[in-house]
Amino acid sequence: MTDTAQEKKKCTICTKIGLKPITPTNVAFHYVPLFGVANYATLSVNVMNPGLIMRVFPSRDVTNVLLAHSVLGSALYIYNRPHLQGATPQMRLIYSGFSAIMFNFGSVLLWAVLRTVSTRSNCVSSLLGLLTGCGLIYTGQKCLSYIDDKVHSNATEDSTEK
């Protein structure tokens, strides 16, 4: 196999598993949001089963660190969405920051309520946190994609009418 064929095969494998080349744009708008999702999942377990994370990090509470990274990842993901491309950078920052904060704090509130009404089983609570977190991430991503598609289709319709 030639070097070019091997490089194409590597690129195909990397693309299939979601890896992108390391560039400043990809770090900011792909890898930091992925890191944010990992922190969001850990945050869900931390809120639903605080004792588990305390065993891993006994010297301090990591909730604020997890929350900050989750908000940052969410904000950068939203900032780079196509439906915000027409807004000024300042407004994109405000919209993405607001959306990320509402999403993350709303999630924490949901998990806190679920923890009070769920079973006392730490395993069930942790699983419930992860499942609801995955569901919220999935729904949020689908919602943003829907908005992107609507904005794109409206822009296409407007340009064909002129």
Backbone as ProteinMPNN parsed JSONL, in Angstrom:
{"seq_chain_A": "MTDTAQEKKKCTICTKIGLKPITPTNVAFHYVPLFGVANYATLSVNVMNPGLIMRVFPSRDVTNVLLAHSVLGSALYIYNRPHLQGATPQMRLIYSGFSAIMFNFGSVLLWAVLRTVSTRSNCVSSLLGLLTGCGLIYTGQKCLSYIDDKVHSNATEDSTEK", "coords_chain_A": {"N_chain_A": [[0.855, -1.187, 0.0], [0.578, 2.195, -0.829], [2.059, 5.251, 0.481], [0.29, 7.415, 0.284], [-2.184, 6.127, 0.019], [-2.272, 4.854, 2.496], [-2.392, 7.098, 4.172], [-4.885, 8.162, 3.4], [-6.511, 6.065, 4.24], [-6.059, 6.16, 7.011], [-7.101, 8.717, 7.516], [-9.769, 8.262, 6.869], [-10.51, 6.421, 8.839], [-10.065, 7.991, 11.123], [-11.958, 10.0, 10.649], [-14.321, 8.511, 10.759], [-14.451, 7.818, 13.468], [-14.724, 10.265, 14.568], [-12.582, 11.995, 14.909], [-10.681, 14.912, 14.32], [-8.299, 16.909, 12.471], [-5.7, 18.496, 14.389], [-6.198, 21.673, 14.855], [-6.377, 25.196, 15.582], [-9.095, 26.028, 15.303], [-10.505, 23.571, 15.242], [-9.809, 22.589, 17.759], [-11.041, 24.486, 19.434], [-13.772, 24.381, 18.642], [-14.497, 21.744, 18.326], [-13.006, 19.786, 19.903], [-12.938, 20.952, 22.522], [-15.766, 21.228, 23.018], [-16.328, 18.417, 23.044], [-14.862, 17.652, 25.294], [-16.338, 19.113, 27.094], [-18.762, 17.678, 27.002], [-17.948, 15.279, 28.186], [-17.386, 16.239, 30.751], [-19.943, 17.102, 31.41], [-21.337, 14.674, 31.526], [-19.974, 13.52, 33.686], [-20.642, 15.396, 35.601], [-23.384, 14.9, 35.799], [-23.419, 12.424, 37.093], [-22.131, 13.199, 39.424], [-23.978, 14.99, 40.599], [-26.179, 13.33, 40.965], [-25.113, 11.246, 42.475], [-23.268, 12.126, 44.75], [-21.382, 11.089, 46.535], [-19.817, 9.238, 45.164], [-18.06, 10.63, 43.411], [-16.716, 12.052, 45.338], [-15.2, 10.063, 46.492], [-13.332, 9.605, 44.523], [-12.107, 12.108, 44.2], [-11.187, 13.079, 46.967], [-10.267, 15.313, 48.382], [-11.441, 17.707, 47.593], [-14.342, 19.511, 46.384], [-15.487, 18.965, 43.212], [-17.514, 19.903, 41.684], [-18.001, 22.554, 40.72], [-15.894, 22.891, 38.916], [-16.44, 20.887, 37.032], [-18.919, 21.845, 36.141], [-18.191, 24.369, 35.079], [-16.488, 23.616, 32.94], [-18.301, 22.167, 31.431], [-20.188, 24.143, 30.755], [-18.52, 25.847, 29.253], [-17.783, 24.142, 27.092], [-20.338, 23.67, 25.985], [-21.089, 26.285, 25.3], [-19.158, 27.004, 23.36], [-19.759, 25.111, 21.416], [-22.367, 25.878, 20.674], [-21.886, 28.511, 19.867], [-20.573, 28.201, 17.439], [-22.493, 27.244, 15.724], [-24.374, 26.978, 12.654], [-26.753, 28.568, 12.52], [-26.22, 30.843, 13.959], [-24.337, 32.226, 12.573], [-24.829, 34.572, 11.138], [-25.043, 36.555, 13.028], [-23.536, 39.202, 14.993], [-20.206, 38.893, 16.395], [-20.285, 39.581, 19.149], [-23.014, 39.279, 19.816], [-23.343, 36.593, 19.19], [-21.743, 35.5, 21.168], [-23.165, 36.281, 23.466], [-25.675, 34.992, 23.012], [-24.876, 32.276, 22.818], [-23.608, 31.917, 25.282], [-25.725, 32.423, 27.09], [-27.514, 30.353, 26.33], [-25.952, 28.07, 26.892], [-25.553, 28.309, 29.665], [-28.221, 28.214, 30.609], [-28.959, 25.644, 29.716], [-27.137, 23.957, 31.115], [-27.499, 24.664, 33.866], [-30.21, 24.167, 34.063], [-30.177, 21.425, 33.662], [-28.758, 20.586, 35.952], [-30.602, 21.35, 37.906], [-32.759, 19.653, 37.199], [-31.54, 17.135, 37.722], [-31.09, 17.374, 40.47], [-33.72, 17.447, 41.439], [-34.608, 14.945, 40.505], [-32.939, 13.313, 42.016], [-34.014, 13.601, 44.566], [-36.468, 12.339, 44.312], [-35.94, 9.804, 43.358], [-34.889, 6.35, 43.775], [-33.005, 5.197, 46.63], [-30.772, 3.937, 45.854], [-27.461, 4.083, 44.919], [-26.337, 3.213, 42.537], [-28.533, 3.075, 40.757], [-29.273, 5.769, 40.815], [-26.974, 6.996, 39.716], [-26.97, 5.845, 37.158], [-29.435, 6.796, 36.233], [-28.862, 9.537, 36.156], [-26.836, 9.584, 34.154], [-28.295, 8.565, 31.955], [-30.39, 10.467, 31.653], [-28.81, 12.707, 31.172], [-27.555, 11.979, 28.73], [-29.843, 11.844, 27.153], [-30.697, 14.522, 27.248], [-28.513, 15.843, 26.031], [-28.634, 14.667, 23.475], [-31.211, 15.505, 22.637], [-30.888, 18.309, 22.752], [-28.877, 18.68, 20.807], [-30.218, 17.768, 18.519], [-32.291, 19.634, 18.423], [-30.864, 22.035, 17.951], [-29.789, 21.391, 15.448], [-32.136, 21.227, 13.962], [-33.001, 23.898, 14.066], [-30.835, 25.079, 12.723], [-31.223, 23.92, 10.174], [-33.733, 25.007, 9.486], [-33.155, 27.752, 9.377], [-31.286, 27.709, 7.326], [-32.863, 26.7, 5.194], [-34.78, 28.733, 4.989], [-33.137, 30.869, 4.265], [-32.28, 29.968, 1.794], [-34.702, 29.904, 0.392], [-35.313, 32.638, 0.414], [-33.228, 33.654, -1.183], [-33.777, 32.506, -3.653], [-36.157, 33.68, -4.36], [-35.556, 36.254, -5.063]], "CA_chain_A": [[0.0, 0.0, 0.0], [1.386, 3.409, -0.918], [1.923, 6.187, 1.603], [-0.928, 8.206, 0.088], [-3.322, 5.25, 0.327], [-2.286, 4.669, 3.951], [-2.87, 8.349, 4.769], [-6.325, 8.247, 3.163], [-7.15, 5.075, 5.109], [-6.008, 6.725, 8.358], [-8.05, 9.827, 7.582], [-11.114, 7.695, 6.869], [-10.732, 5.856, 10.173], [-10.183, 9.126, 12.047], [-13.242, 10.651, 10.393], [-15.399, 7.636, 11.232], [-14.56, 7.859, 14.931], [-14.985, 11.641, 14.98], [-11.37, 12.781, 15.142], [-10.368, 15.925, 13.319], [-6.922, 17.393, 12.626], [-5.507, 19.451, 15.482], [-6.046, 23.063, 14.429], [-7.026, 26.031, 16.606], [-10.551, 26.002, 15.138], [-11.005, 22.262, 15.677], [-9.671, 22.49, 19.218], [-12.056, 25.335, 20.069], [-15.164, 24.091, 18.312], [-14.761, 20.3, 18.288], [-12.451, 19.06, 21.046], [-13.414, 21.537, 23.787], [-17.128, 20.738, 23.262], [-16.285, 17.003, 23.444], [-14.426, 17.668, 26.69], [-17.504, 19.599, 27.83], [-19.721, 16.572, 27.119], [-17.411, 14.366, 29.197], [-17.603, 16.893, 32.039], [-21.391, 17.105, 31.623], [-21.686, 13.322, 31.979], [-19.437, 13.369, 35.043], [-21.47, 16.261, 36.444], [-24.659, 14.22, 36.046], [-23.168, 11.418, 38.132], [-21.791, 13.923, 40.649], [-25.195, 15.533, 41.217], [-27.055, 12.221, 41.353], [-24.422, 10.394, 43.44], [-22.098, 12.926, 45.132], [-20.396, 10.296, 47.263], [-18.936, 8.536, 44.236], [-17.005, 11.547, 42.969], [-15.928, 12.403, 46.532], [-14.225, 8.987, 46.696], [-12.278, 9.77, 43.521], [-11.435, 13.367, 44.539], [-11.615, 13.286, 48.359], [-9.802, 16.549, 49.014], [-12.206, 18.906, 47.246], [-15.556, 19.374, 45.592], [-15.164, 19.274, 41.819], [-18.746, 20.254, 40.981], [-17.867, 23.823, 39.995], [-14.977, 22.677, 37.792], [-17.211, 20.141, 36.032], [-19.934, 22.749, 35.604], [-17.524, 25.386, 34.253], [-16.05, 22.99, 31.692], [-19.503, 21.816, 30.68], [-20.724, 25.395, 30.194], [-17.592, 26.299, 28.21], [-17.954, 23.274, 25.924], [-21.66, 23.939, 25.399], [-21.087, 27.629, 24.706], [-18.38, 26.981, 22.118], [-20.526, 24.326, 20.444], [-23.483, 26.699, 20.197], [-21.313, 29.688, 19.202], [-20.144, 27.849, 16.089], [-23.609, 26.675, 14.952], [-24.697, 27.77, 11.459], [-27.841, 29.547, 12.663], [-25.705, 32.07, 14.582], [-23.267, 32.797, 11.75], [-25.17, 35.918, 10.685], [-25.025, 37.504, 14.149], [-22.219, 39.764, 15.312], [-19.513, 38.064, 17.387], [-20.753, 39.897, 20.499], [-24.327, 38.665, 20.013], [-23.131, 35.14, 19.211], [-21.23, 35.197, 22.502], [-24.281, 36.422, 24.417], [-26.654, 33.929, 22.77], [-24.319, 30.965, 23.147], [-23.405, 31.885, 26.731], [-27.038, 32.279, 27.723], [-28.03, 29.008, 26.056], [-25.138, 27.086, 27.608], [-25.845, 28.423, 31.1], [-29.577, 27.705, 30.846], [-28.949, 24.194, 29.515], [-26.406, 23.282, 32.186], [-28.149, 24.862, 35.159], [-31.473, 23.433, 33.992], [-29.847, 20.014, 33.861], [-28.432, 20.397, 37.373], [-31.874, 21.42, 38.632], [-33.476, 18.405, 36.932], [-30.893, 16.044, 38.448], [-31.335, 17.56, 41.909], [-35.102, 17.018, 41.694], [-34.65, 13.488, 40.313], [-32.27, 12.667, 43.147], [-34.901, 13.579, 45.738], [-37.615, 11.451, 44.096], [-35.512, 8.48, 42.903], [-34.551, 5.378, 44.821], [-31.787, 5.508, 47.394], [-29.675, 3.162, 45.279], [-26.473, 4.926, 44.244], [-26.168, 2.706, 41.178], [-29.692, 3.523, 39.982], [-29.181, 7.229, 40.696], [-25.911, 7.312, 38.755], [-27.453, 5.451, 35.838], [-30.489, 7.745, 35.876], [-28.183, 10.777, 35.786], [-26.2, 9.409, 32.849], [-29.319, 8.408, 30.92], [-31.047, 11.758, 31.401], [-27.799, 13.57, 30.553], [-27.452, 11.586, 27.316], [-31.086, 12.261, 26.501], [-30.7, 15.982, 27.109], [-27.51, 16.177, 25.012], [-29.191, 14.246, 22.188], [-32.328, 16.391, 22.302], [-30.338, 19.64, 22.49], [-28.184, 18.651, 19.524], [-31.246, 17.661, 17.473], [-32.992, 20.922, 18.387], [-29.989, 22.994, 17.271], [-29.724, 20.999, 14.036], [-33.419, 21.61, 13.37], [-32.962, 25.357, 13.89], [-29.884, 25.33, 11.634], [-31.871, 23.546, 8.91], [-34.787, 25.982, 9.193], [-32.506, 29.005, 8.982], [-30.692, 27.461, 6.008], [-33.922, 26.589, 4.179], [-35.358, 30.076, 4.819], [-32.17, 31.678, 3.52], [-32.309, 29.47, 0.422], [-35.96, 30.38, -0.199], [-35.197, 34.085, 0.207], [-32.317, 33.941, -2.292], [-34.391, 32.095, -4.917], [-37.271, 34.582, -4.655], [-35.049, 37.547, -5.544]], "C_chain_A": [[0.894, 1.242, 0.0], [1.147, 4.297, 0.292], [0.641, 6.998, 1.5], [-2.161, 7.383, 0.433], [-3.43, 5.017, 1.829], [-2.801, 5.921, 4.647], [-4.37, 8.498, 4.59], [-7.077, 7.277, 4.059], [-7.17, 5.582, 6.546], [-7.032, 7.839, 8.512], [-9.477, 9.32, 7.623], [-11.443, 7.132, 8.242], [-10.919, 6.977, 11.187], [-11.529, 9.819, 11.893], [-14.389, 9.821, 10.942], [-15.553, 7.677, 12.744], [-14.661, 9.285, 15.468], [-13.761, 12.479, 15.276], [-11.134, 13.737, 13.982], [-8.923, 16.345, 13.512], [-6.841, 18.44, 13.743], [-5.181, 20.822, 14.886], [-6.7, 23.915, 15.514], [-8.555, 26.008, 16.521], [-11.133, 24.68, 15.621], [-10.878, 22.075, 17.181], [-10.8, 23.26, 19.889], [-13.471, 24.831, 19.847], [-15.489, 22.609, 18.146], [-14.289, 19.622, 19.576], [-12.878, 19.636, 22.395], [-14.881, 21.167, 24.034], [-17.188, 19.249, 23.638], [-15.851, 16.864, 24.9], [-15.567, 18.144, 27.584], [-18.548, 18.516, 28.021], [-19.246, 15.57, 28.17], [-17.611, 14.946, 30.6], [-19.079, 16.929, 32.401], [-21.849, 15.739, 32.144], [-21.192, 13.085, 33.403], [-20.232, 14.215, 36.029], [-22.795, 15.587, 36.768], [-24.507, 13.165, 37.135], [-22.881, 12.109, 39.457], [-23.03, 14.461, 41.357], [-26.075, 14.401, 41.738], [-26.443, 11.339, 42.439], [-23.14, 11.094, 43.899], [-21.005, 12.132, 45.842], [-19.397, 9.606, 46.358], [-17.773, 9.423, 43.802], [-16.123, 11.951, 44.151], [-14.899, 11.315, 46.842], [-13.057, 9.113, 45.724], [-11.441, 11.013, 43.818], [-11.786, 13.738, 45.977], [-11.263, 14.645, 48.941], [-10.632, 17.777, 48.668], [-13.437, 18.562, 46.412], [-15.261, 19.83, 44.166], [-16.386, 19.73, 41.018], [-18.589, 21.521, 40.149], [-16.938, 23.703, 38.788], [-15.705, 21.939, 36.67], [-18.241, 21.041, 35.353], [-19.309, 23.793, 34.675], [-17.081, 24.802, 32.911], [-17.232, 22.601, 30.809], [-20.121, 23.049, 30.019], [-19.828, 25.891, 29.057], [-17.751, 25.467, 26.939], [-19.27, 23.519, 25.217], [-21.671, 25.279, 24.676], [-20.311, 27.65, 23.388], [-19.094, 26.187, 21.028], [-21.644, 25.17, 19.833], [-22.971, 27.907, 19.406], [-21.008, 29.407, 17.731], [-21.262, 27.273, 15.22], [-23.962, 27.582, 13.77], [-25.78, 28.829, 11.665], [-27.385, 30.843, 13.326], [-24.66, 32.779, 13.72], [-23.561, 34.217, 11.282], [-25.136, 36.973, 11.773], [-23.615, 38.054, 14.348], [-21.531, 38.861, 16.332], [-19.981, 38.319, 18.825], [-22.099, 39.228, 20.785], [-24.23, 37.144, 20.017], [-22.641, 34.705, 20.584], [-22.346, 35.261, 23.542], [-25.271, 35.281, 24.25], [-26.114, 32.559, 23.182], [-24.061, 30.842, 24.647], [-24.703, 31.686, 27.484], [-27.573, 30.858, 27.55], [-27.272, 27.946, 26.842], [-25.426, 27.115, 29.105], [-27.227, 27.87, 31.412], [-29.628, 26.185, 30.72], [-28.301, 23.486, 30.704], [-27.072, 23.45, 33.547], [-29.517, 24.189, 35.198], [-31.258, 21.948, 34.212], [-29.552, 19.723, 35.327], [-29.704, 20.431, 38.213], [-32.683, 20.138, 38.431], [-32.87, 17.252, 37.722], [-31.111, 16.162, 39.952], [-32.749, 17.115, 42.271], [-35.211, 15.506, 41.551], [-34.013, 12.75, 41.484], [-33.185, 12.583, 44.36], [-36.06, 12.607, 45.564], [-37.217, 10.044, 43.658], [-35.196, 7.583, 44.095], [-33.265, 5.803, 45.522], [-30.574, 4.74, 46.873], [-28.728, 4.088, 44.516], [-26.274, 4.506, 42.794], [-27.308, 3.193, 40.281], [-29.639, 5.033, 39.776], [-28.131, 7.642, 39.669], [-26.357, 7.0, 37.333], [-28.538, 6.404, 35.339], [-29.888, 9.087, 35.447], [-27.544, 10.685, 34.412], [-27.229, 9.315, 31.723], [-30.024, 9.729, 30.611], [-30.07, 12.737, 30.751], [-27.634, 13.264, 29.07], [-28.69, 12.018, 26.543], [-31.145, 13.757, 26.271], [-29.697, 16.447, 26.05], [-28.055, 15.849, 23.623], [-30.294, 15.204, 21.734], [-31.838, 17.8, 21.971], [-29.645, 19.712, 21.141], [-29.186, 18.583, 18.381], [-32.011, 18.981, 17.324], [-32.158, 21.967, 17.643], [-29.864, 22.67, 15.782], [-30.999, 21.39, 13.302], [-33.452, 23.12, 13.094], [-32.01, 25.728, 12.753], [-30.522, 25.047, 10.277], [-32.946, 24.55, 8.514], [-34.188, 27.305, 8.723], [-31.915, 28.852, 7.583], [-31.767, 27.404, 4.925], [-34.611, 27.941, 3.945], [-34.429, 30.978, 4.016], [-32.153, 31.261, 2.054], [-33.565, 29.95, -0.299], [-35.889, 31.869, -0.509], [-34.319, 34.404, -1.0], [-32.917, 33.525, -3.633], [-35.543, 33.002, -5.323], [-36.804, 35.89, -5.271], [-34.677, 37.506, -6.985]], "O_chain_A": [[1.862, 1.312, 0.758], [0.175, 4.128, 1.027], [-0.023, 7.244, 2.507], [-3.085, 7.889, 1.071], [-4.53, 4.985, 2.381], [-3.565, 5.824, 5.608], [-5.064, 8.913, 5.517], [-8.143, 7.604, 4.581], [-8.184, 5.452, 7.232], [-7.746, 7.902, 9.513], [-10.313, 9.881, 8.331], [-12.543, 7.347, 8.753], [-11.827, 6.922, 12.017], [-12.167, 10.181, 12.882], [-15.327, 10.364, 11.527], [-16.67, 7.58, 13.252], [-14.682, 9.492, 16.681], [-13.882, 13.567, 15.839], [-11.361, 13.402, 12.819], [-8.368, 16.162, 14.596], [-7.799, 19.17, 13.997], [-4.053, 21.09, 14.473], [-7.503, 23.4, 16.292], [-9.233, 25.971, 17.547], [-12.139, 24.666, 16.329], [-11.746, 21.467, 17.807], [-11.444, 22.75, 20.806], [-14.286, 24.851, 20.769], [-16.632, 22.256, 17.856], [-15.074, 18.963, 20.258], [-13.153, 18.876, 23.323], [-15.224, 20.818, 25.163], [-18.013, 18.859, 24.464], [-16.404, 16.057, 25.647], [-15.745, 17.642, 28.694], [-19.161, 18.433, 29.085], [-20.048, 15.068, 28.957], [-17.965, 14.22, 31.529], [-19.432, 16.8, 33.573], [-22.645, 15.655, 33.079], [-21.908, 12.517, 34.228], [-20.469, 13.796, 37.162], [-23.281, 15.691, 37.894], [-25.372, 13.033, 38.001], [-23.339, 11.652, 40.504], [-23.12, 14.396, 42.583], [-26.648, 14.501, 42.823], [-27.169, 10.748, 43.237], [-22.045, 10.708, 43.489], [-19.827, 12.478, 45.751], [-18.245, 9.409, 46.745], [-16.621, 8.991, 43.829], [-14.922, 12.166, 43.987], [-13.839, 11.609, 47.396], [-11.925, 8.767, 46.06], [-10.215, 10.983, 43.705], [-12.607, 14.63, 46.191], [-11.898, 15.087, 49.899], [-10.55, 18.788, 49.364], [-13.546, 17.485, 45.827], [-14.831, 20.963, 43.95], [-16.296, 19.92, 39.805], [-19.003, 21.554, 38.99], [-17.167, 24.337, 37.758], [-15.602, 22.314, 35.502], [-18.408, 20.998, 34.134], [-19.846, 24.067, 33.602], [-17.278, 25.423, 31.867], [-17.161, 22.697, 29.584], [-20.527, 22.998, 28.858], [-20.328, 26.307, 28.012], [-17.842, 26.015, 25.841], [-19.319, 23.57, 23.988], [-22.201, 25.392, 23.571], [-20.762, 28.249, 22.412], [-19.038, 26.551, 19.853], [-21.837, 25.171, 18.617], [-23.558, 28.279, 18.39], [-21.17, 30.283, 16.88], [-21.005, 26.855, 14.091], [-23.861, 28.805, 13.869], [-25.724, 29.888, 11.04], [-28.096, 31.846, 13.26], [-24.154, 33.831, 14.11], [-22.632, 34.991, 11.052], [-25.194, 38.167, 11.477], [-22.632, 37.447, 13.924], [-22.207, 38.135, 17.061], [-20.065, 37.388, 19.626], [-22.304, 38.676, 21.866], [-24.951, 36.477, 20.76], [-23.065, 33.674, 21.106], [-22.449, 34.385, 24.4], [-25.671, 34.662, 25.236], [-26.818, 31.776, 23.82], [-24.273, 29.775, 25.224], [-24.776, 30.876, 28.409], [-28.028, 30.238, 28.511], [-27.878, 27.028, 27.395], [-25.532, 26.066, 29.741], [-27.389, 27.131, 32.383], [-30.27, 25.516, 31.529], [-28.857, 22.525, 31.235], [-27.196, 22.484, 34.3], [-29.938, 23.695, 36.244], [-32.062, 21.288, 34.871], [-30.035, 18.736, 35.88], [-29.864, 19.626, 39.132], [-33.232, 19.597, 39.391], [-33.601, 16.471, 38.33], [-31.298, 15.153, 40.632], [-32.951, 16.473, 43.302], [-35.838, 14.851, 42.384], [-34.488, 11.691, 41.893], [-33.139, 11.604, 45.104], [-36.588, 12.097, 46.553], [-38.077, 9.166, 43.591], [-35.232, 8.006, 45.251], [-32.538, 6.672, 45.041], [-29.471, 4.884, 47.402], [-29.139, 4.786, 43.589], [-26.067, 5.35, 41.922], [-27.068, 3.669, 39.171], [-29.929, 5.522, 38.684], [-28.37, 8.53, 38.851], [-26.145, 7.796, 36.418], [-28.557, 6.774, 34.165], [-30.354, 9.7, 34.487], [-27.686, 11.594, 33.594], [-27.052, 9.915, 30.663], [-30.231, 10.069, 29.446], [-30.459, 13.511, 29.877], [-27.58, 14.177, 28.246], [-28.592, 12.5, 25.415], [-31.592, 14.21, 25.217], [-29.998, 17.343, 25.262], [-27.95, 16.66, 22.703], [-30.305, 15.654, 20.588], [-32.317, 18.416, 21.019], [-29.802, 20.691, 20.411], [-29.02, 19.273, 17.375], [-32.337, 19.388, 16.208], [-32.682, 22.698, 16.803], [-29.838, 23.577, 14.949], [-30.95, 21.833, 12.155], [-33.877, 23.557, 12.025], [-32.327, 26.578, 11.922], [-30.382, 25.836, 9.343], [-33.061, 24.908, 7.342], [-34.679, 27.904, 7.765], [-32.029, 29.754, 6.754], [-31.603, 27.994, 3.857], [-34.983, 28.252, 2.814], [-34.885, 31.761, 3.182], [-32.027, 32.107, 1.168], [-33.504, 30.354, -1.46], [-36.346, 32.314, -1.562], [-34.626, 35.322, -1.761], [-32.599, 34.131, -4.656], [-35.875, 33.086, -6.506], [-37.586, 36.568, -5.936], [-34.235, 38.513, -7.538]]}, "name": "protein", "num_of_chains": 1, "seq": "MTDTAQEKKKCTICTKIGLKPITPTNVAFHYVPLFGVANYATLSVNVMNPGLIMRVFPSRDVTNVLLAHSVLGSALYIYNRPHLQGATPQMRLIYSGFSAIMFNFGSVLLWAVLRTVSTRSNCVSSLLGLLTGCGLIYTGQKCLSYIDDKVHSNATEDSTEK"}
